[in-house]
Amino acid sequence: MLSDIIKKSIAIIHNYNMFRIFNLKFGICLVFSVSYLVFSASVAHAALIIQAPKYIGLTNGLVGYWSFDGKDMAGNASYDRLKI
């Protein structure tokens, strides 16, 4: 009777310790995974377009000017103030 209680107690303690070890391993893996994702981010490559591409047809001068002032607005539409 007493030996069964001791065996069950040892089994419970063993299971609890295995759970704690699993949580510790999971926590360590999670910390390393997040650290790897954060600190190994690649460098962003950006570009600046100095001149508009020729194939879109915007090759000369100012194409449009919208002030978005009250006098140039009609509801959701804005009038182009460029006078060509």
GINORPE-V993902 format. One line per field, one symbol per residue. ss: DSSP state (H for helix, E for strand, - for the rest). phi: phi as a letter, one per 40 degrees, with the letter a starting at -180 (. if undefined). psi: psi as a letter, one per 20 degrees, with the letter a starting at -180 (. if undefined). Layout:
ss = ???
phi = ???
psi = ???
This chain:
ss = -HHHHHHHHHHHHHHHHHHHHHHHHHHHHHHHHHHHHHH--------------HHH-------------HHHEE--EE------
phi = .ccccccccccccccccccccccccccccccccccccccbccccbbbbccbcccccgbbbgccabbcfcdccbbgccbccccbb
psi = ghhgggghgggggggghhgggghggggghgghgggghgikpqppoqqpohqqqhiijnhpapgqophkrhijqndiqpqpipn.
